[in-house]
Amino acid sequence: MKTKMKSTLLLLAIGITTVMAQTEREEKFKVAGNCGMCETRIENAATAVEGVKEADWDRETRMLKLMFDPGRTTLHKVQMAIAATGHDTEMHRASDKVYNALPDCCKYERLEYAEKMNESPVED
């Protein structure tokens, strides 16, 4: 009886893990920034979006690794939230007003493709 109970619990745990794994998606995309303050700001903006499980920005590559639930949010929403804090992404360009308010160490070379891809910058 104990073996049957343990087997049932094990199968239940595996099933729950499988279902949870299917709801998460990993994506990587470029986010402009320079320093540790940028890293904190970018990661906090991403994880503040409902449905984002994890965000990890690499200063050297300027790539953000994102784990999120596509049933609860989209890449568009996450990139809009990041751009609203002053950091250009592949899909959205931060407004000049927000970018200019960044500390000097956080001012980066603006991404040209963000301008081309998004006709109107994200406003604050």
Buried (B, 14 or more C-beta within 10 A) or exposed (E): EEEEEEEEEEEEEEEEEEEEEEEBBEEEBBBBBBEEEBBEBBBEBBBEBEBBBEBBBEEEEBBBBBBBBEEEBEBEBBBBBBBBBBBBBBBBBBBEEBBEEBEEEBBBEEBEEBEEBBEEBBEE
